[in-house]
Amino acid sequence: MRSLKMRSRPEDPVYRYVVKKESEGKSKKSAKIAGLNKFLRIYYARVTELYKNI
C-alpha cells in the first residue's frame, strides 16, 4: 500500500479508493487496510477467472 500511495497513479482504482476513504475522514491506516482488501478482491477475481477458462 505504501508503494501504491507513493506512485500516485490516479487511474488506478485501488489508489482512487484509498484517497476516497481518506477524504471521507477515515484514518490513513484504516484507509490503507480498506484499499488492501479491495486489491485482494480484485486479484482473487482475476485469478479465479483465469482458472475457470482452463
Secondary structure as a PSIPRED ss2 file (coil, helix, strand):
# PSIPRED VFORMAT (PSIPRED V4.0)

   1 M C   1.000  0.000  0.000
   2 R H   0.000  1.000  0.000
   3 S H   0.000  1.000  0.000
   4 L H   0.000  1.000  0.000
   5 K H   0.000  1.000  0.000
   6 M H   0.000  1.000  0.000
   7 R H   0.000  1.000  0.000
   8 S C   1.000  0.000  0.000
   9 R C   1.000  0.000  0.000
  10 P C   1.000  0.000  0.000
  11 E C   1.000  0.000  0.000
  12 D C   1.000  0.000  0.000
  13 P H   0.000  1.000  0.000
  14 V H   0.000  1.000  0.000
  15 Y H   0.000  1.000  0.000
  16 R H   0.000  1.000  0.000
  17 Y H   0.000  1.000  0.000
  18 V H   0.000  1.000  0.000
  19 V H   0.000  1.000  0.000
  20 K H   0.000  1.000  0.000
  21 K H   0.000  1.000  0.000
  22 E H   0.000  1.000  0.000
  23 S H   0.000  1.000  0.000
  24 E C   1.000  0.000  0.000
  25 G C   1.000  0.000  0.000
  26 K C   1.000  0.000  0.000
  27 S C   1.000  0.000  0.000
  28 K H   0.000  1.000  0.000
  29 K H   0.000  1.000  0.000
  30 S H   0.000  1.000  0.000
  31 A H   0.000  1.000  0.000
  32 K H   0.000  1.000  0.000
  33 I H   0.000  1.000  0.000
  34 A H   0.000  1.000  0.000
  35 G H   0.000  1.000  0.000
  36 L H   0.000  1.000  0.000
  37 N H   0.000  1.000  0.000
  38 K H   0.000  1.000  0.000
  39 F H   0.000  1.000  0.000
  40 L H   0.000  1.000  0.000
  41 R H   0.000  1.000  0.000
  42 I H   0.000  1.000  0.000
  43 Y H   0.000  1.000  0.000
  44 Y H   0.000  1.000  0.000
  45 A H   0.000  1.000  0.000
  46 R H   0.000  1.000  0.000
  47 V H   0.000  1.000  0.000
  48 T H   0.000  1.000  0.000
  49 E H   0.000  1.000  0.000
  50 L H   0.000  1.000  0.000
  51 Y H   0.000  1.000  0.000
  52 K H   0.000  1.000  0.000
  53 N C   1.000  0.000  0.000
  54 I C   1.000  0.000  0.000
